[in-house]
Amino acid sequence: LMGMQAAIQQVMKSREILGISDPQTLAHVLTAGVQSSLNDPRLVISYEPSTLGTSQQASAFTNLTHKELLQQNIHHEVLEGDVGYLRLDDILGQEELSELGDFLVDQVWKQLLGTSALVLDLRHCTGGRVSGIPYVISYLHPGNTVLHVDTIYDRPSNTTTEIWTLPKVLGERYSADKDVVVLTSGRTGGVAEDIAYILKQMRRAIIVGERTEGGALDLQKLRIGQSNFFLTVPVSRSLGPLGGGGQTWEGSGVLPCVGTPAEHALEKALAILTLRRALPGVVLRLQEALRDYYTLMDRVPALLHHLASMDFSAVVSEEDLVTKLNAGLQTVSEDPRLLVRASAPREPSPGPEAGADDALAAAPEVPSSEAAREALVDSVFQVSVLPGKVGYLRFD
């Protein structure tokens, strides 16, 4: 702020800005100056001769029925693969949620509780009320503990508020054993960003989509003196107890775990969840293969224990899985020959005897015709007589 004050005084001394007669042009010039001096794109100066008071905007929800509020801000369904989908276009505050709680649990949450995984879509959510943060987080957090998820400083009141998960919620919480994916876009802002950031730092959700806006928890528009110029300014900020070094998403946005254009985020999320549903089966088959085939039998118990205790929470692709499995198996066994590869599905071999041996080693069949036999031999053996009458036989 000291640098900002010095910059304003310098501009006033030059008197160039005082010669701008068009108010809209003046607003753009002032905005550029403020943003460049403080490196904060959230600061905006605007000229609005017909701006309405904020009290009408703040009461936008008061005249809506429960059903209308649900239709405008919350969309839910169960997708293919038993995946729950919950889209929030606004984060309601404590006052609205206290009034609507039973209605939302009955009409929305109960239909999503039994699903195998949950997609929380925040791509269209540009803000909301800070008091709604603990409600969203708490339904995805186990109920046996309370967690300090954020600390928020409010400049006008000079107060600091800690945000904790709720010890009790209406209805049931979503099982901690089920995957959660949060979808984001470049428009995801404010409170929605804080929710995405908290869930990411808790390692409770996989963020898929675009880097978020990097906005603020509470932006206020303040009239400058008695003029028709207004300053939009962040008046509160997250101190971010989750994560390291006090860094937060404000100004920089929340970086997704898997980056993809917002319009493809849901499709990508469903592909990730399909992979993650297959993980237990992959691990089980790998354990069986090691137990039945690995020749260094004394190392098998340690390998099986390692596979059973591996954390796959960050696995979002086949490449991630292969890298993690190979690093773990080779470290535990001290055997670089142990190697997992990802490959396209093969067509099943015909006949009743196709099985594990067929999957491990597919030997070429001996053809019946003489010409085909000769072609097979030529492809497997290379024979010649070298200078000095030295026979050469190569097995491929």
Secondary structure by P-SEA (a helix, b strand, c coil): caaaaaaaaaaaaaccccccccaaaaaaaaaaaaaaacccccbbbbbbcccccccccccccccccaaaaaaacbbbbbcccbbbbbbbcccccaaaaaaaaaaaaaccccccccccbbbbbccccccccccaaaaaaaaacccccccccbbbbbccccbbbbbbcccccccccccccbbbbbbbcccccaaaaaaaaaaaaaccbbbccccccccccbbbbbbcccccbbbbbbcccccccccccccccccccccccccccccaaaaaaaaaaaaaaaaaaaaaaaaaaaacccccccaaaaaaaaaaaccccccccaaaaaaaaaaaaaaaaccccbbbbbbccccccccccccccccccccccccccaaaaaaaaaacbbbbbcccbbbbbbcc
